Amino acid sequence: MVILAFGHTYIETGVLKKGAVKQENFFESEEKILSGKWITSSFCQIEGAMAISNNIPILIIKQENLKSDGILKDDENFVSVSGFSIDSTNKIDDFFEKILSKEICHWKKELEKKFYKIEGKIV
């Protein structure tokens, strides 16, 4: 599965977990500034979870300045590629024409390592 994670909602100025106090017993419990970040559509999370539950390999292509949570956090079970910028059409074109093809080749090699099982064939 390929997840193309574009920003859906932009947060100009915001706070994550407003008023929260850091607790050593809890993961990421403190308040954090969340300004200048994009949030993706919930479908990135839903479809990614479906792929994980069906043991389908995932390639995630993320826009820059995207809030990394859920499926978008770096994880060894799927491959995330370099972020792309939407500042101009030239930057988008450069990413998809020059960088992405290399990243997809890397992903393919990683898949072959994991799934190269029977008589030299991917299963």
Stockholm file with secondary structure:
# STOCKHOLM 1.0

chainA/1-123         MVILAFGHTYIETGVLKKGAVKQENFFESEEKILSGKWITSSFCQIEGAMAISNNIPILIIKQENLKSDGILKDDENFVSVSGFSIDSTNKIDDFFEKILSKEICHWKKELEKKFYKIEGKIV
#=GR chainA/1-123 SS CEEEECCCEEESSCEESTTCCCCTTSTTCSCEECCSEEECCHHHHHHHHHHHHTTCCCEEEEBTTBCCCGGGSCCTTSEECCCBCCSCHHHHHHIIIIIHHHHHHHHHHHHHHHHEEETTEEC
#=GC SS_cons         CEEEECCCEEESSCEESTTCCCCTTSTTCSCEECCSEEECCHHHHHHHHHHHHTTCCCEEEEBTTBCCCGGGSCCTTSEECCCBCCSCHHHHHHIIIIIHHHHHHHHHHHHHHHHEEETTEEC
//
